[in-house]
Amino acid sequence: MAVPEGSAATSEQEETPLLDRISSPADLKSLSLSHLPALAAEIRHELIDIVSRNGGHLGASLGAIELAIALHWVFDSPRDRIVWDVGHQAYAHKLLTGRRGRFATIRQEDGLSGFLSRDESEHDAFGAGHASTSISAALGMAVAFSRSAEPERRVAAVIGDGALTGGMAFEALNNAGILELPFLVILNDNEMSIAPNVGAMSRYLDRVRTDPRYNRAKDELARITERLPQGELLVELGKRWKDSLKEFIYHSMIWEELGFTYMGPIDGHDVRALVDALRQAALVPGPVFLHVVTQKGRGFAGAETDRERGHAVSAPSLPGAPPAPPKYQDVFAQTVIELAGDDPRIVAITAAMPTGTALAKFQAVYPDRFFDVGIAEQHAVTFAAGLAAEGMRPVVGIYSTFLQRAYDQIIHDVCLQRLPVTFAIDRAGFAGDDGRTHHGIFDLTYLRCLPNMTVMAPKDENELRHMLTTAIQDVDGPVAIRYPRGAGVGVTMTEPLHSLPVGRAETIRAGSDIAILALGAMVLPAERAADLLAADGIDATVINARFVKPLDERLILEVAARCGAIVTVEENVKAGGFGSAILEFLDSHDVFVPTQVLAVPDRVFEHASQGRLRELAGLSPNHIAHAARALVTSRKLGAAGEAFAPAKPVG
């Protein structure tokens, strides 16, 4: 029997995985609507396979696969703009926009970012690693399009229900509602953020999901009409109609009052329904709010039921690896629990990160003294200020990169009023594979300049415990304690909690050739650098600075006089940080000694391991030893009558 011409090719194409046929959104549009559910299944399998090995934000992306497909099937990216809030939801978007060949490199050095990046793809309309920014950015694009030669270009912002708790999102909604531009906001409502959603908006969305809607109200009215006597019918009918109508419109009321046309809730895993809804939304001449309900972690059992795994998974540990020391965040939480047992004034606050900051442990012991305010860092800081103003001792557990979002509140509401708020700043320094948006490398600079602020950094987990004790018990004003991501150095933590003398550094080893003044996580590399120098016959002093503000001025003057040269080391940007503080102090006392500031250079650092990033920034023991060795050599040359040549900056 003859085979019809072309049938073999058609059969071969049908057997080719759909995902293999897609290198751009234009390829996606060549698929029929009936193919899209199968494509979603293939993407789900690909995400689970790769992210389970590499680590990454798996849960939200699994929940948004069908939404990403529908958006790219209906919209015309990059001509139309799709703005994903944060990027946790956008792994499927990456696969559909030409990055499948590199997807196995996600969150690896020189690989794809775990977030969106305008440097990575023209389809990444806006890059962000912090939540609640998408509506503002997308609205700006919509206004720009309206003033361009192509006003028909469309813009969609995709925001999660957790990010919707951020005040910036509502500021943008408030603005968008009065502009009356074609503009689409899609709420990806997956009912599960990193931690349980909190606040009135979460309760509101719960009601939307469970709303029986109009048909139930209509059926009830029909039953009443059949049952009631004629005389009572009109009165009761009017009452029930009023109640039913109110219930019917209630859930869309907030968005309608803000000036949006509300659509939804839509099943976020029904591709056909999503396509229909997006097509309808595109016909509306003004702003539209499309409510899509999805399941976070869909298709991956662990992520569907576990909030932490539902948000992100970690790469598996190497077989036979020794157990790691306790993480700084866990030491922090356990210490606050211990202190709170003796001090009823202590309360703990987090902005949607109870697990990441480990304050969920505090919540389990003291639920009435724990507050998760949602993705609302500004509110968290001023809320803490209000508590402190009435005699409480609030501890705000927050990532360094997220504290940036509340800078005005730190200045205006805490520092200017000298209120005793303790900021426990997690993920200070390089954040590793979370990359450029999460590196906490600016906090020393933006906090050191503030009046009344005390700034500390522990060299190890044991010192963190004592710094927390000092902050809460001995400092009558704002305190910031910054510590790195991940495990401590493995010191014994059996000694009782005690306070440290405020503004006093620690001399770890005394030498006469050069002084290395190190801060926080850089103290251990400084000690190792001193060992390398000792092998070369160079006798180095190593100082654990402990405090950036106030400095140990007496000790700095002493080592400057004894050693005649200084190297400062910090995991913070060079401008305005710890090294700058040392230079400013020496200059104010007319002390001029050769000084090399080792810090994070003025450039953007992408994602890699923390150790690798420190090497790239010139903060490894070898880099520290090299800088110190160069200074000592220069001093000796100068003493021999030759011109002094300052050491080249490392990194």
N, C-alpha and C positions, 0 to 999 in steps of 0.2 A: 504494500500500500504506500503510495507516494505521500511524502510529507509536504504539506502546503508551504509555499515559499514564505520565509520570514518567521515561521512558527518556532524554530529552534532558538532564534535570537530572542524572541519574546519570552520563551520559557526560561532561557538563561537569565534574562533580566528579572523575571519574577522570583528566581531563586536567590538573586543577589540581595543581601541584607539592605534594607531601606537606608540605614544610616551610612552605608558605604557609598550611596549615590549622592550624598549631600555634602557639598563643600562651601555652600553659601545659602542664604535665604532664598535666592532665586531658584536653586535646585529644589528646595522644599516646596515651592509653589507649583512645581511640575507634578507633584503627587496629588492624587485625588483625595477628597475628604475621607473616603472609606479607608485609605491607607494610614491615616494619622494615628489611630489607636495602636496599630502594630508598631509604628515608629516610636511611639511613647514607650512601649514595652522594651524595645531595643535600647533606647537611651537609658532607661531605668537599670537595665542589666549592666550597661557600660559604666554608669556612675558607681554602682555598688562595687563592681569589680576593682576599679582603679582607686576610688577614694578609700576603700577599706584597706588598701595597701599603702597608700601615700598619707592618709589622714586628710581631714578637711571638713568643710561645712556640708555634710551630706544630707541631713534631714530636710531642711527647707528646700534644697534643690530637688530632692525626690518628689516633694509635694507640688512643685511648680512646673513639672515637665510638660503636662498638657497645656498649661497656660503659656509657656514659652513657645510651644509649637503653634498654638492658635494665634498668638501675637505676630509671629513671623510669617504665618500663612496669610493673614489679613493685611498686616501693615507692610510697608516697603522700606525696610531698614537697609542702608543708613539714611536714606532720604527722609523717611519718617524717623522720629526719635523714640526709642524705648529706654526709659530711665529706670533702672532697677535700684531700689533702696538697699544700701550696704553692699550687695553682691552675694550674700549668703544663698539667695534663691536662684542664682543665674548660671549654674554649671551647665544646665541644658542649653541655655543661650550660647555659651561658649562652643558647645559641640555643633550647634546649628550655624555658627558664623565662621567656619573655616579653621577651627582650632583643634579638630579631632586628632590630627596627626601628632600634636604636641600635648595632648591632654594628659598623657601619662607622666608628664613633667610637672604637673600642677603642684605649687607650693615647694618645689625643689629649686635649688640654686640655679639661676639662669633659665628657669622654666616659667610656665604660666603662673600668673598671680592667682591667689585664692579669692581675690576680689576683682572688681572691674577696673580697667585702666585705659584711659584714652591713648596711652602710648602703645598699648597692645593690639588694639583693633579699632577700626573706624565704626564698628557696630557698638562699641562701648561708648554710649553718648556722654556719660558722666561717670567719673570714678569717685568712689567713696568707700571708706571703711567704717564710718560712723553712721548711726541710724538717723532716720527722720529728715534726711536732706532731699529726697527725690522729688517731692512735690514742688518745693521752692525752685530747684534747678529746672525741672520740666516746665514750670510756669514761665520762667525766664526765657526758655527756648520758644514757647508758644507765642509770647509777646514779640520776640525777635522775628519769628516767621510772619506774624501779622503785619509787620512793617517792611517785609521784604518783597521781592518780585514773585515769590511763590507762597502766597498766604494759605494755599490749600494743603501745605505739608502738615502732617499730624504729629502730635506728641502724646505719649502715654507714660504715666508714672506708676510704677508697681511698688506698693508699700505693704509691709507685713503688719499684722494686728499689734505685735509688740512695739514696732516702731511708731505706730499711730499714737502711742502714749506720750511721745515726745512733743513738747510745746511748739517746736519749730514747724512740725507738720500742720498744726492747727493755725499757726500764723500764716502759712502758705494757703491753706484752705480758705481762710478768711479773706485773703487778698484775691484769690482766684475767683471767688463767687461774685465779685463786683465788676470784674473785667469783661465778662460775657464773651469770652473767646472759646473757640472749639478746643477742648482740653479734656483729656481722659485721666482720671485717677482710678486705679484698680487696687482695691483692698484684697490682698492675698491673706485671707483669714484662715490660718491653720490651727487656731485654738491652742497653740503650744509654742511659746518662745523658749529661750534658753532656760528660763525659770517660769513658773506659773505667772500668767499675766495678772496685773494688779490694777485696782482702781475702778472708778465708775465706768470708764469706757469699756473695760473688759466685761463688766456686767451687762452693759448695753448690748454688746455684740452677742453675748450668750442668749439674750432675749430674741435677737434677730434670728439666730440659728434655729431656735425652737418655736418660732412663730407659726401658729396654725394657718395664718393668712386668711385671705378673703373668703375662700369657699366654705370654711367651717362657720364663719359668721353668717354667710348667706343661708346655709342649711338650717342654722338655729332660728333665723327669722322665719323661714318657711314653716318650721314646726310650731312656732308661736302662733303664726297666723291661723293654722289649722286648729289649734287647741283653745284659744281664748274666745270668750263671748264677745259679741260685736261691740258692746258698750265699752269694754276694757281694752279692746284691741288697739285703737288708735293711740291711747296713752302709752300702753306698754310697747307698742311697735315703735313709737317715736323715741322712747327711752333706749330700747335695744338698738335701734338703728344708729343713734348717736354714739352709744358705747362701741358698737361694732365698727363704725366708720373711724372712730378715734383709734381703736386698736389696729385697724387695717393700715392707717397712714402713720402710726406712731413710729415704726421702725425706720421709715424713710424721712421722718420729719427733720431730724437734725441736719441731714445733708441738704434737704430741700431749703431749709431756712438759711443755710450758708450759700445758697444760690446754685446748687447742683441739681441736675436731674438724676434721681437715684434709680439704679437697676439692680435687681438681685433679691435674695441671694441666689447665685448660680453654682451648680455643682462643678467644682474646679477640676474634676477628672473626667468630665464629659466633653470631649473635644468638639463635638457638633454643637452642643449648647454654648460653649465658649465662642466658637466662630460666629454663631448667630448673634450672640450678645455684642461682640465686638463690631460686627457689621451694623447693628442697630445703633450702637453708640456713635459710630462714625457719621451717622446721618443727623445727629443732634447738633444744632448750630452753636450751642453754648457748652459750659462745663458739665461733665458727666461723672458720676461716682458709681463705679461698677463693683459690686460686692461679690467676691468669689470665695467659696468655702473649699479648702483643700485639707488634705491629711498630711501632716509633716512626717517624713520618713516613709511614705507609702512604698510598699514593696520590700522593705527591709525590716524584719520583725523587731530587731533590737531597737531601731530608731523610732518605730511606731509607738512604743510603750515607755521608753526611757527618755526623759527630757534631755539629759546631758548627752546621751548618744544621739538623740534626735536632733540636736543642734550640730554637733561635730563629732568626728571619730578621730582617734589618734593612730598613727602608724604603729604596727606591732613591735614590741621590744625584741631585741636580739636574743636568740635562745642562749640560756646560761648566763645572761647578764646579771651581775650582782644587784641586790635591791638598792634602790637609790635612797639617799638621806631624805628626811622629811622636806616637803616643799615649804618655801617661805610663807605662802598663803595659809597653810595649815598651822604653822607655828604661830602666825599672827592671830588666827581665830582662837586657838587654844589659850593663848596668853590673855586675850580680851575676856574670855570666859572665866579664867582664873581671877583676873582683876575684878571682874563684875561681881564675883562671889563675895567680895569684901566691900564693894562700893556700889550702893544702889543707884547712884547718879549716872552710872555708865549705861549708855544705849548705843546700839549699832545701827548704821544706815548703809544701804547699798542702792545703787541705781540699776536695778534689773540684773545684777550679777551675784546672787547669793552663793552660787556654786563656785564661780570663777574666783571670787575673793575668799571663799571658804566660810563666809559668814552664815551659811546655812547651818553650820555646826553650832554657832552661837544661838541661832533661832531655835534649834532643837532643845537647848537648855533654858533659854530665856525668851520664849515666844512673845511676851508682852513688852519686851525691851528691844525688839528687832523691827526695823522698818525697811521694806523694799518699796521704793517710790516709783519704780518703773524707769523707762528710758528718759530720765528727767534730771540730768546732772545739776542744772542750775537750781532747780527746786531742792535737790538733796542738800546742797551747800547752805542755802538760806534757811531751810528747815532746821538744819543742824545749828545755825546761828540763833534761831529762835529758841531752841532747846537750851543752848548754852546761856542765853540771856536770862533764863529763869533758873539757873543753878545746876543744870544737868551737865554731864561730861560726854558729849557725843563723839563717837568714833566713826568716821566716814571711810569705809573700805572702797577704794576706787582705783581703776587702772590709770596710770600716768597719762596715757593718750586721751582718756575720757575726761580727766580733770580739766584739761584745756578748755573744754566746752563751758566751764563755769567760772572763767577767770574773773569776770566782773564781780560775781558774787563773792569770790574769795577776797578781792580787794575791798569792795564797798561794804559788804555785810558782815565779814569776819574780821579782817585785819584792821580796818579803820576803827572798829569798835573794840578791838583787842579781846575778842571772845575766845574762850578756851575750847576750840574745836580741834580735834586730832585728825589729820588726814593721813591714813595708811595707804601709801601710794604703791600699788602693785604693778608689776610689769615695767618697772623703771629700767631704762637701758634698752638694749635690743630685744625685740619680741620674737625673733626667730622667723619661722615660716609664715607668720601672719603679715610680715612685710611692712612696707613703707608707711601705711596708715596707722600701724599699731606700735611702732617703735617709740618708747617713752624716753626720748633723748633730749627733751626741752625743759623738763620740770625744774631742774636746778636753776636754770636761767630765768624762768618766769616766776619762780617763787623767791629767789634770793633777794630780789629788788624790793620786796614788799615790806612796809613797816610793820613792826611787832611780830613778824613771823620767825619762828625758830625752825631750822632745817637740819635734819640729821640723816645719816645713812649707815646701816650696820655692816660690819665686815663679815658677819656670819649670822646664823639663825639664833644663836644664843644671845648675841648682842641686840638683835631685834627685840627679844623679850624685855631686856632691860631698858631699851629706848622707849618702848610702849609704857612701861612703868614710869619712867621719867616724865614723859609727855603728860600723862593723866594725873600724876600725883604732885609734880614739882613745878610745872610751867603754867603760869596764870595768863595764858594767851594762846594764840593759834600755833600749832606745831605740825610740820610735815615730816613724815618718815618715809623715805623711798627705799624700796628693795626690789630685787630682780625677779624675773619669771623663773619658775622651776625649783629644783632641789637646792637645798643649802649645801654647805661644804662638809657636813657630817660631824660637827662638833658635839661633844657631850652636853646635854642640857639638864643637868641634875641640880645645879646650884640654885638657891632660892632667888626669886625675883628681887631686884634691888634697883635703886636709882643710880644714874650716872651723873657726875658733876657737869652741869650745863656749860658748854663751851670749852670742854677740856678734851684734848686729843690723847692718844695712847702711843707711846714709843715702843715699837715691837722689837727693833734692834738698833743699836747705836753704832755709828761709824763716823769717820772723819773726812772722807773724800767727797761725798755727795749725799744730799738728802732727797729721798723719794717720799713725797707727801701724797698718799693715796686715799681714795674715798670709796666706801661701800664695797661693791663687788670687785673693785680693782685692787684691794689690799692684798689678796692672795697672789695675784699675778705680780704685784710689786715685790712680795717676799721671794717669789721664785726668781725674779729678775736680780734681786740682791745676791742670791746664790750663784747665778751666772757671773755676776760681777766679781764675787769673791774668788771664783776660779781664775780670774784675770788679775788678782791682786788688788782689786778696788774695794775699799771698805765703805759700804753704804749704810746710812741711817734709813730706816723705814718707819714712817709715821702713819698710823691709822687716824685720819683726821676726825672721824666721827661726826663733827659738826661743820657745816658750811656757813651757818649763821647761828650764833656768833662763832667766829674763829678763835682758835687758841693762840692769841697774839703773842703771848710770852714765849711759847714753845717755838713759834715760827721765827721770831727774832733770834732765839738761841741757836737753832740749827743753821740759820743763815750765816751767823757769825762763825760757828764751828766748822761748817762744811764748805762754805763759800760758793756753793752751787746747788740748785734745786730743780728737781723734776716733779711736776704735778701730774696726777693720773686720775681721770674720771670717765665714766661712761655717760657722757652728756655732751651736747654740742660745745664747741670751743668758745663761742661767743657768749660772754656773760656768765660763765659757769664757775666752778670751784677754782680753776686755775686763774681766771680773771680776778676772783676775790683775793687770791694770794698776791697777785701783781699789784692790785689796787692798794692793798695793805702795805706792802713793801714800799711802794712809791710814796704813800702818805707819811712814812717814817724816814724818807730819804735813804733807804737801804737799797743799794744797787748791786745785786749778785746775778750772775748768769742763771737764767730760769727758762726751762723748757716746759711748755704746757702740752701735755698729751691728752687729747680729747677727740670727740667725734668730728671729723672734718665737715666742712660746709658743702655737703652734697647729699643727694637722696640715696639712701641705701634700700635695696630691694630685699627679697626674702632669701634666707639661707639659715643654717644653724647659728645659734648664738655664738658658739666658738669661732665659726668661720667669719661671722660679721665683725667680731672683735679683732680678728687678724686683719681684715680688710680696712678697719679703722685705725690700725696701728696701735692696738691696745693689748697685744700679747706680751708675755714675759720677755720674749726676744726683742720686741720693739722697745720695751721700756729699758732693757739693758743696753740696747744700741744707743738710745738717746742719752742715757746717763754716761756711757763710756765716751761718747763724743764730747760731752760737756767737760768731763775730767781731762780728756786729751787737750781740749782747747785751753783750759786753765793752765795746764803744764806748759803749753807752747807760749802762752801769754807771759808766764813767769820767766820764761827763758828769753824774753825780750821781743818775741814775735807778735804780730798783730793778732788780736783775738778774733776768732772766726766762730760765730754762733752755729750751733748744730742745725742741720736741715730738719724742718718739720717732718715727722713720720706719718705716713698715711695719706 
